[in-house]
Amino acid sequence: MKKISLVLSLLLLCLTCQAADPRFTVITVDTEHEELQLFLRDENGKGFKRFDTLKTWLGAKNKQLRFAMNAGMYHADYAPVGLLVQNAEQVSPLNLADARGNFFLKPNGVFLLTSSGPQVVESSEYPALTKDVLLATQSGPLLLRNGQIHPAFKADSTSRLKRNGVGVLGKKAIFVITEQPVNFHEMATFFRDILHCQDALYLDGNISGIYSVELERNDVTVDLGPIIAVVR
């Protein structure tokens, strides 16, 4: 009964948000009741890259993939551009460098999960929060910090792309993918005004995709680096 209730709540939230703005699909993960994990490579060092590959690998371990989304930017070899923590172990270090591109559009940020729940923080704040981190992924730019939209975003920007990101609301991690091209300001406003998040992080752009059992959806995208997923 508990799982049925969670599924119905998830579907209701998705339908409500899509009705409010068809440009966005929302998946809410209650971290108190759902197992959220980050994936990059299997035990042999081979990258998963695709949702189907991860699904098959988990199935061999008698586990089920319920939801998945690309979880941050990556290099040509699919290694993360910035921080990646899996199962409380750091796989890739925090990246505070200055460079060109969305990842480096400061402030950028980290989505992390501890036993206390999920957080989105500015990247330079992360070193003080490393204790008890179960998973973490770095990306950029931050969409929202303390309810404020990133200062570089312009409401009239013509740079519109398919995008995905994550926000937090209490113990819930709120994942968003766009169904139509949007600019950064539109996406940040949706997180703030419709989803009521104070903190949210952009994950990536044109490669964005989701896997969802509840929504009967398995997006076909390019090969991916880090993947964030709900596993049962």
TIKEKE-255598 format. One line per 10 residues: number of its first residue (from 1); their letters; for each residue x, y, z of C-alpha. Coordinates in steps of 0.02 Angstrom, whole numbers, plus 50000, padded with zeros to 5 digits. Last residue first. Example, Ala and Ser with C-alpha at 12.3 -4.5 7.8 and 13.67 -1.06 7.14 Angstrom:
REM TIKEKE-255598
2) SA) 50684:49947:50357 | 50615:49775:50390
***
This chain:
REM TIKEKE-255598
232) RVVAIIPGLD) 50713:49961:49716 | 50823:50089:49629 | 50794:50275:49598 | 50925:50345:49481 | 51058:50476:49447 | 51166:50446:49294 | 51343:50509:49272 | 51414:50508:49094 | 51289:50483:48954 | 51285:50410:48779
222) VTVDNRELEV) 51168:50510:48666 | 50984:50505:48702 | 50835:50388:48683 | 50711:50431:48818 | 50632:50287:48912 | 50456:50330:48969 | 50314:50229:49039 | 50275:50375:49157 | 50277:50264:49311 | 50425:50163:49247
212) SYIGSINGDL) 50526:50320:49216 | 50686:50343:49116 | 50736:50522:49083 | 50831:50624:48955 | 50943:50777:48935 | 51076:50772:48799 | 51027:50946:48737 | 51057:51030:48905 | 51135:50983:49070 | 51117:50974:49259
202) YLADQCHLID) 51054:51146:49312 | 51043:51162:49500 | 50903:51219:49614 | 50888:51304:49784 | 50737:51394:49857 | 50610:51276:49780 | 50428:51327:49773 | 50385:51209:49629 | 50284:51339:49533 | 50371:51503:49577
192) RFFTAMEHFN) 50549:51450:49613 | 50578:51297:49504 | 50477:51374:49362 | 50571:51538:49377 | 50737:51448:49363 | 50679:51361:49204 | 50617:51522:49125 | 50778:51613:49170 | 50887:51476:49098 | 50802:51480:48928
182) VPQETIVFIA) 50673:51354:48870 | 50660:51225:48729 | 50505:51116:48746 | 50475:50959:48847 | 50589:51017:48986 | 50656:50900:49119 | 50635:50929:49305 | 50693:50829:49455 | 50632:50873:49629 | 50729:50796:49773
172) KKGLVGVGNR) 50616:50786:49925 | 50667:50787:50107 | 50624:50972:50124 | 50604:51045:49950 | 50756:51024:49840 | 50791:51064:49658 | 50860:50966:49512 | 50894:51006:49330 | 50857:50965:49149 | 50866:51060:48986
162) KLRSTSDAKF) 50801:51060:48806 | 50866:51222:48733 | 50824:51407:48721 | 50957:51539:48705 | 50846:51685:48653 | 50867:51771:48821 | 50723:51888:48864 | 50715:51842:49050 | 50903:51859:49066 | 51007:51744:49177
152) APHIQGNRLL) 51179:51804:49234 | 51120:51848:49410 | 51067:51668:49448 | 50889:51677:49515 | 50873:51708:49702 | 50770:51592:49813 | 50914:51551:49928 | 51017:51501:49776 | 50924:51463:49615 | 50975:51403:49442
142) LPGSQTALLV) 51152:51360:49493 | 51259:51351:49337 | 51322:51224:49337 | 51361:51047:49386 | 51426:50947:49532 | 51360:50778:49588 | 51348:50710:49764 | 51305:50548:49851 | 51304:50480:50028 | 51382:50632:50111
132) DKTLAPYESS) 51406:50594:50297 | 51538:50728:50322 | 51577:50824:50162 | 51485:50983:50210 | 51627:51107:50239 | 51707:51060:50072 | 51539:51094:49984 | 51522:51280:50013 | 51635:51325:49865 | 51516:51232:49749
122) EVVQPGSSTL) 51359:51330:49797 | 51237:51212:49881 | 51089:51103:49830 | 51034:50989:49971 | 50951:50820:49995 | 50906:50738:50162 | 50972:50720:50339 | 51052:50551:50300 | 51154:50645:50170 | 51119:50685:49988
112) LFVGNPKLFF) 51208:50808:49876 | 51174:50922:49727 | 51326:51031:49700 | 51338:51204:49626 | 51391:51336:49502 | 51403:51519:49546 | 51484:51546:49429 | 51460:51498:49246 | 51592:51360:49247 | 51476:51216:49204
102) NGRADALNLP) 51390:51323:49072 | 51545:51349:48969 | 51711:51440:48980 | 51838:51419:49119 | 51871:51460:49301 | 51917:51312:49411 | 51823:51258:49567 | 51809:51074:49520 | 51769:50955:49663 | 51853:50787:49643
92) SVQEANQVLL) 51793:50630:49550 | 51752:50460:49625 | 51725:50515:49805 | 51653:50373:49909 | 51491:50387:50010 | 51400:50264:49896 | 51446:50372:49745 | 51521:50546:49757 | 51553:50644:49597 | 51631:50816:49592
82) GVPAYDAHYM) 51670:50900:49428 | 51686:50873:49241 | 51628:50693:49263 | 51715:50559:49157 | 51621:50515:48998 | 51783:50501:48895 | 51733:50659:48800 | 51712:50748:48966 | 51556:50753:49074 | 51416:50866:49134
72) GANMAFRLQK) 51292:50815:49266 | 51162:50688:49319 | 51075:50615:49167 | 50909:50550:49230 | 50842:50386:49298 | 50682:50318:49375 | 50619:50148:49431 | 50769:50036:49397 | 50737:49868:49479 | 50855:49761:49580
62) NKAGLWTKLT) 50883:49574:49573 | 51070:49597:49543 | 51055:49544:49360 | 50912:49669:49349 | 51029:49808:49403 | 51145:49775:49256 | 50998:49765:49135 | 50925:49931:49196 | 51096:50015:49188 | 51119:49961:49008
52) DFRKFGKGNE) 50942:50017:48966 | 50973:50188:49042 | 51125:50216:48932 | 51306:50268:48965 | 51340:50124:49087 | 51527:50153:49082 | 51640:50000:49094 | 51756:49998:49244 | 51735:49812:49277 | 51625:49840:49430
42) DRLFLQLEEH) 51508:49948:49325 | 51535:50130:49283 | 51446:50296:49314 | 51299:50277:49433 | 51224:50389:49567 | 51093:50324:49689 | 50924:50373:49762 | 50834:50241:49865 | 50654:50298:49897 | 50561:50320:50061
32) ETDVTIVTFR) 50651:50459:50155 | 50724:50525:49993 | 50551:50570:49927 | 50588:50582:49741 | 50482:50704:49641 | 50480:50689:49451 | 50426:50844:49355 | 50392:50867:49169 | 50404:51044:49101 | 50348:51141:48947
22) PDAAQCTLCL) 50168:51091:48978 | 50153:51223:49115 | 50015:51210:49246 | 49945:51050:49170 | 50120:50978:49165 | 50144:51024:49347 | 49981:50941:49401 | 50012:50785:49296 | 50186:50759:49368 | 50125:50791:49546
12) LLLSLVLSIK) 49982:50667:49526 | 50099:50536:49454 | 50218:50551:49601 | 50078:50545:49729 | 50004:50391:49645 | 50174:50305:49646 | 50203:50345:49829 | 50031:50281:49878 | 50057:50120:49782 | 50225:50095:49869
2) KM) 50145:50118:50041 | 50000:50000:50000
***
